[in-house]
Amino acid sequence: MRDLASTLLSWDRFAVASVVAVRGSAPRPVGAAMAVGPSGEVIGSVSGGCVEGEVYDLACEVLASGVPALASFGYSDDTAFAVGLTCGGSLDVLVQRDSLPLRAALSASLEGFPLSVRFEAEGRVFTDSWLPPPRLLVFGAIDHAAAVAEMGRFLGYHVTVCDARPVFATSERFPAAHSVVVDWPHRYLASTRTDPSTAVVVLTHDPKFDVPVLVEALSRPLAFVGALGSRRTHAERLSLLRSEGVPEASLARLRSPIGLDLGGRSAAETAVSIAAELVAVRHDGSGLPLSSLSTPIHRTLESHGTDLPQRRRHAGRTAARATAGHADGVPGPQCGQVPLLLGAGEVPRDARVGLGLGRG
């Protein structure tokens, strides 16, 4: 739902449907959302098309009545056009109207606040954790960086492009980046916030830039550290990093030459290759063609629908402190009716849409 926040807040009323549980194979994960606006317009998706029509009709009913609804959809083979998931799985969808607390939560999430929210329907309580997007730090203001920034933003990263040369590091050259920084890469990285979800992509393939920033990056617990360059460049880079005292265990984390073997050569194709490796690492994928595998396409989630990659991505962060009188976290001034977890907190085991708790 957080991905739809900007559009939702621009509407004067809406109904939003969220996937709260997935069993077996399903096209979209827990947390996927679809919303219907005041004039019947629709954004987002909950199933990739299988049950969108039925969910849309239900959302229109909720938009008119204001009464939340909880519906289940499963496999149906009665007819080719029956409402159901042809992939064989099943899912539960919670549909609710907009409210002041929900709008406040969406607004706070756009401002970068991590928060936890509760939704109720039919005697069950669901929780969802909205955390800031992972960071993608791109070093080197070259043409490849513009394509990587665009792919990174498309994948949901907060993208920063950094280069020491002001003539190249401009927002006009990198419109997809959330920020463009003019600074020496190693100096910027040493002074900026990172966490175990952060990805670093080094594209300069110039030792005076590469080596210092990679020394800094490999000393941090990051999700991904990759560098562009030929195999010869990589070998020379490893030698220089060893001379700087980088241990072998840290060097083994360096993904270079960066990207998966897709055979492309252009800046756009190289960016797709890099993005593919980012996705594979983020979700523990094999990088192999699905046609060559016999394993399930969608990995099995826990019964309550906890988003495992999301929880793993934030493992190791310091948990936010709760304050007296507010058991769930620190309520933000702009969102007093919704429990907020301010600060980069570790995601509680069940702090994700998908845990339905009975109320008695």
C-alpha positions, 0 to 999 in steps of 0.5 A, a space after each residue: 500500500 505504501 507504494 501507492 501512497 502519493 496517488 492515494 493522498 491525492 484522492 479525496 476518498 478511496 478504497 484499498 485492497 491488501 493481500 493479507 495472506 497467501 497459501 501456496 502459489 500466488 502471483 503477488 506477495 503478502 502486502 500487495 495492494 490495489 486501490 479504487 478512487 472516487 471516479 472508479 479509477 484503479 491503481 495497483 494489483 493484488 493478483 496479477 489479473 486473476 481476481 482483479 475484477 472481483 476485487 474491484 467490485 468489492 472495493 467499489 462496494 466498500 467505497 460506497 458503504 465504508 464497511 471493511 470486508 475480508 474475502 478469500 480467493 482460491 483455485 477454481 476450475 469450474 469454467 475457464 472464466 471463473 473467478 479464482 487463481 489459476 496458479 493453484 494457490 489461494 489468498 485473503 484480501 482485506 478491503 477498507 475505506 480511507 480514514 484520517 489515521 490511514 491518511 496520516 500513516 501514508 503521509 508519514 511513510 512518504 516522509 521516510 518514517 518507519 511505522 507499524 499500523 493496524 487494520 481490523 475486519 470481521 473480528 481479526 486484526 492485521 498489522 503491517 510494517 512500512 519501512 523506508 526503502 533500501 538505499 542504492 548508492 551509485 558511484 561514478 557519474 557515467 552513462 551507465 549510472 543514469 540507466 542504473 539509477 532508473 532501474 534502481 528507482 523502478 525496483 523501489 530503491 532510494 537512489 543516490 548518484 555520487 561523483 567528485 566531478 561537478 560537471 558530470 554529477 548534475 541532476 539534469 544528467 540523472 533525473 531518476 536519482 533521488 539525490 545527486 551528490 558532488 563529493 569524493 565517493 569514499 568521503 561521502 560513503 564514510 559520512 552517510 548512513 547505511 544499513 544491511 539493506 544498502 546496495 553499493 554499485 561502483 561504476 567509475 573503474 578508475 583506481 583513484 575513485 574505486 579503491 578508496 570507496 570499495 575499502 570503505 564499502 567492504 568494511 560495512 555490513 551491506 547487502 550488495 557491493 559491486 563494481 564495473 570493469 573487465 576481468 583484468 580490471 577486477 584482478 588489478 583492483 583486488 591486488 590494490 585492495 589487498 595492499 590496502 589491507 582488505 581481508 580476503 573474507 571481505 574481498 569475497 563479498 565484492 561482486 565484480 565484474 558486476 551483473 548477470 551474464 545476459 550478453 548485452 553491451 549497451 548502458 541500458 542492457 548493462 543496467 538490466 544485468 546489474 538490476 538482475 543481480 541485485 534482485 537475485 541477491 535480495 531474494 536469494 534467487 539462482 539467476 537461472 532461467 525458470 524453464 531450466 528449473 523444476 522448483 516452485 516459481 514462488 517460494 512458500 511463505 509462512 502460514 501467516 504470510 510474513 514477508 521473509 525477504 522484507 524481514 531478513 532485509 532489516 535484520 540486525 537493526 536496532 529496535 525502536 523504543 516504546 514510550 510509556 502509554 503507547 505499547 507499539 512504539 513512538 507516536 509521531 506528531 504528524 500521525 498521532 492516531 497510528 502507532 509509529 516505529 521511529 528510527 530504523 527498528 528491527 522488524 518484529 517477527 509478525 509485524 507484517 500484513 498477514 497476521 490475523 489475530 482473533 479478538 477473543 
